[in-house]
Amino acid sequence: MRYRALAIGVVLLAAASAPAAAQIKLDMNKITCGDWLGYGPEDRDFVRFFMSGYYNAAANNNVLDYNRLQKNSAKVMAYCKKRKSDTLPTAIKKSAT
């Protein structure tokens, strides 16, 4: 019985000391066009969808228009390729409709 309690204690201690997944905080307003263009496709899409949701919520719009998202994303991409030091929100405001 005593060894069983010791074994359980060791397992619990080992589980408690296991490395946890890192929490990442990202300020979307500070992402530059150059940063965004340097992301991999999945990360770029994550930011795209996040920003779309953010701006749609701000406009009190709860409908995702995928075709509009694609068109606006292409405009933002073109803008960002020319102005890599601009922030992504600036690119969105100046290029998207």
C-alpha positions as CSV (number, residue, x, y, z in Angstrom):
1,M,0.0,0.0,0.0
2,R,2.8,2.3,0.9
3,Y,4.6,1.7,-2.3
4,R,1.5,2.3,-4.3
5,A,1.0,5.7,-2.7
6,L,4.7,6.5,-3.4
7,A,4.3,5.4,-7.1
8,I,1.2,7.6,-7.5
9,G,3.0,10.5,-5.9
10,V,5.9,10.1,-8.3
11,V,3.6,10.0,-11.3
12,L,1.7,13.1,-10.2
13,L,5.0,14.9,-9.5
14,A,6.3,14.0,-12.9
15,A,3.1,15.1,-14.6
16,A,3.1,18.4,-12.8
17,S,6.7,19.2,-13.8
18,A,6.1,18.3,-17.5
19,P,6.6,21.3,-19.8
20,A,3.4,23.2,-20.7
21,A,2.6,24.5,-24.1
22,A,3.8,28.1,-24.5
23,Q,1.1,30.8,-24.6
24,I,1.7,33.3,-27.4
25,K,0.4,36.8,-27.3
26,L,0.3,38.6,-30.6
27,D,-0.7,42.2,-31.0
28,M,-2.5,42.2,-34.4
29,N,-2.1,45.9,-34.7
30,K,1.7,45.6,-34.8
31,I,2.0,43.0,-37.5
32,T,3.7,44.6,-40.5
33,C,3.1,43.7,-44.1
34,G,6.6,42.2,-44.2
35,D,5.9,40.1,-41.1
36,W,2.7,38.8,-42.6
37,L,4.2,38.0,-46.0
38,G,6.9,36.1,-44.2
39,Y,4.5,33.8,-42.4
40,G,3.7,30.3,-43.8
41,P,0.4,29.8,-45.6
42,E,-1.4,28.5,-42.5
43,D,-0.3,31.3,-40.3
44,R,-1.1,33.9,-43.0
45,D,-4.6,32.4,-43.3
46,F,-5.1,32.4,-39.5
47,V,-4.3,36.1,-39.4
48,R,-6.5,36.7,-42.5
49,F,-9.5,35.0,-40.9
50,F,-8.9,36.7,-37.5
51,M,-8.8,40.2,-39.1
52,S,-11.8,39.4,-41.2
53,G,-13.8,38.4,-38.1
54,Y,-12.5,41.5,-36.2
55,Y,-13.6,43.9,-38.9
56,N,-16.9,42.2,-39.5
57,A,-17.7,42.2,-35.8
58,A,-16.8,45.9,-35.6
59,A,-19.3,46.5,-38.5
60,N,-21.9,44.4,-36.7
61,N,-21.8,42.0,-39.6
62,N,-22.1,38.3,-38.7
63,V,-22.0,36.9,-42.2
64,L,-18.7,35.6,-43.8
65,D,-18.7,36.4,-47.5
66,Y,-15.9,34.2,-48.6
67,N,-15.7,35.6,-52.1
68,R,-15.3,39.1,-50.7
69,L,-12.7,37.9,-48.2
70,Q,-10.7,36.3,-51.1
71,K,-10.9,39.5,-53.2
72,N,-9.9,41.8,-50.3
73,S,-7.1,39.4,-49.3
74,A,-5.6,39.7,-52.8
75,K,-5.8,43.5,-52.6
76,V,-4.1,43.5,-49.2
77,M,-1.4,41.1,-50.5
78,A,-0.7,43.3,-53.4
79,Y,-0.6,46.4,-51.2
80,C,1.7,44.6,-48.7
81,K,4.2,43.5,-51.4
82,K,4.8,47.2,-52.2
83,R,4.7,48.6,-48.6
84,K,6.3,46.0,-46.3
85,S,6.8,48.4,-43.4
86,D,3.2,49.4,-43.2
87,T,1.1,47.6,-40.5
88,L,-1.4,45.1,-41.6
89,P,-4.4,47.1,-40.3
90,T,-3.2,50.1,-42.4
91,A,-3.0,47.8,-45.4
92,I,-6.5,46.5,-44.8
93,K,-7.9,50.0,-44.4
94,K,-6.2,51.4,-47.5
95,S,-6.7,48.5,-49.9
96,A,-9.9,46.7,-49.0
97,T,-13.5,47.7,-49.7
